[in-house]
Amino acid sequence: MKVSKLAENLIGSEIIKIGNQVNDMKAQGADIANLTIGDLDSTIYPVPDLLKAEVQKAYDNNLTNYPPANGLLSLRKSVSKDLKDRWNLEYSPNEILVAGGSRPLIYATFKTIVDPEDKVIYPIPSWNNNHYSFLTEAQKIEVETSEENNFLPTAADLEPHLKGAVLLALCSPLNPTGTMFTKKQLSEICEIVIKENKSRGENEKPLYIMYDQIYALLTFKEEHFNPVSLYPELRDYTVFIDGASKCFAATGVRVGWSFGPARIIDKMKAFLGHVGAWAPKPEQEAVSVLLNHPKEVDHFVNDFKGKIAESLNLLHEGIQKLKKKSFAADSIIPMGALYLTIKLDFMGKKAPDGKIINDSSDLVFYLIENAGIALVPFSAFGNSKTMPWYRASAGGVSKDDIKNMLPKLEAALKKLA
């Protein structure tokens, strides 16, 4: 049976594929520390008590009919106030769009800005930009980043590709690395975007920035920066992606929001109005109440990110011990989000069964079977299959899980000849 060319060539999420395989093995009794999915074990990291209570209250009050297509006014007002109080960003409720998590908002941003064959620029590794580029038939420009810059793009990396591009997709803290832009790094990128837009004619589409800051509250010691606070003239060209999923450990609550220039947000509203990717009304109401209690928000977030940081640091210390023992291993100090960036350079090594580790996927499945550890290779984020870097998500495991898995990891790596 014939299907559309888009459907025929669409590739599913590599991360979900690995995660599903791990979950199937766990269901059959395998003991695996699942570090693949950017999700949270809700028994270790429950949502804020106030959020849970308000969701239940909203259902008790029968708030179960359709929400407004652009989001409850109460939530958009509370987001607007929080943006002003927390980041000194001025966005009215009409410049804010609510949806069922960040994915529909990212897709709507692409569909609103990008025409077929338009140039879209994004760094690799990065999350899902390759798939959104495919869905919009964009000409994707993948800019490879380096370990020296914490796998974040520099202005020098990006500038040669800006001519004619319509969208630059950035994320900080970055999924998959958990690393963050410094003020200098982001400022220099902002400056080249401003310069590029000034060079364009009246009838040319400008270069927009999609700035994904879904992890902005989950930062450890470094300060989070955004383009508009650094350069207010970028307000007309920056679409933000944000929401409750990560900072409130509420990945299943599905409340995300985007904010930006009205002409873009209004078109995104119209697009998502046809898609119907609305966040549930009770959950929207609950998040609006939570945001209006900033002390409770801060208390929860500080406790939550402190626990995540402890787990990431524990994992980082374990990898550094392997490095000191002369294993081909390394990791980058965790800065934010849920992730640790790990290097395991064992390409070409032979497993005890005689199989050769030819690429990063081979090592992933070797470690699943021989160490009970599941990682995501950077090849799932756009890099080559021979790149020896991996994402480890700490949200779904306890500190005890991490302590127990580290000796298993060492033993499995020792067996590779």
NORQUIBEL-V13939 format. One record per helix or strand of 3 or more residues. SS is the DSSP state (~ for helix, > for strand). FROM is the first residue (numbers start at 0). LEN is the number of residues. If there is no record, write none. Layout:
BEGIN
<<SS	FROM	LEN> <SS	FROM	LEN>>
END
This chain:
BEGIN
<<~	4	5> <~	13	14> <~	48	12> <~	72	15> <~	92	3> <>	95	4> <~	101	12> <>	118	6> <~	128	7> <>	138	6> <~	146	3> <~	154	5> <>	164	7> <~	182	16> <>	207	5> <~	226	4> <~	231	6> <>	237	6> <>	255	4> <~	261	14> <~	280	11> <~	293	31> <>	328	3> <>	338	6> <~	359	12> <~	377	4> <>	388	5> <~	398	16>>
END
